[in-house]
């Protein structure tokens, strides 16, 4: 486990600070879920979207389907 991962007591502490008190049997599950979310977000942060237009520029139905991969 890396230093950046939540432990069950830390998950309980942060949930309590957010006004969401957890029963003791939920601490490990919430910590595991938070760690998974952080792992997914870390992967997304590594993606380079340099030339990708913002979502507001997308027009449904105007894309070209050419079967190229």
N, C-alpha and C positions, 0 to 999 in steps of 0.2 A: 504494500500500500504506500503510495507516495504521500509526501507532506501536504499536497494540495487536496487530498481526498477528505471528505467529511467523515467523522466518526459518528457512531450513534448518539453519544452525548452532545456533540456539536450540533447535530441535526435537531435534537430536542431543544437545545438552547435557542437556535435561530427560529425554529417554529414558534416557540414561546414568545420571542421578541416580536414576531409578526402577529401575535394574538391568536395563534393556533396551537393551544396546548395539546400534547400528544400523550397517549397512554404509553407505558413502558414497553409494551409488546410491539409498538409501531416504530420505535426509534431506529432499529436496524433496517427496516424496509424503507423508511423515509431517507436514511443516509444512502442506501444503495441506489434509490431513485435519483437523488440529487447528484450522486457521483456519475451516474449514467448520463444525465442531462448535461453535466459539465463536460464529459468526454465528447458528446455529440457536438456541442457548441465549439469546443476546441478544434474539431475537424473542420467545421464550417468557417472558422476564423482563418484557417490556412488557405482557403480557396481564393484564387485570384479572379476577381470579377472586373478586371480593368476595362475591357471593351464592352461589357454587358450593359445595355441601356436599362434605365430604371423601369420598374413594372408599369408605371403610368404610360410608357411608350409602347407597350405591347397592345396589339390589336388582334383580337380573336378572329380567326377565319382568314387572315391575310398571310399566314405563314405558307411557305412553299414546301410541299412534300415531294422530295426527289429520291427517296430511298437510299441516299448516301449515308454511310455511317462514319 
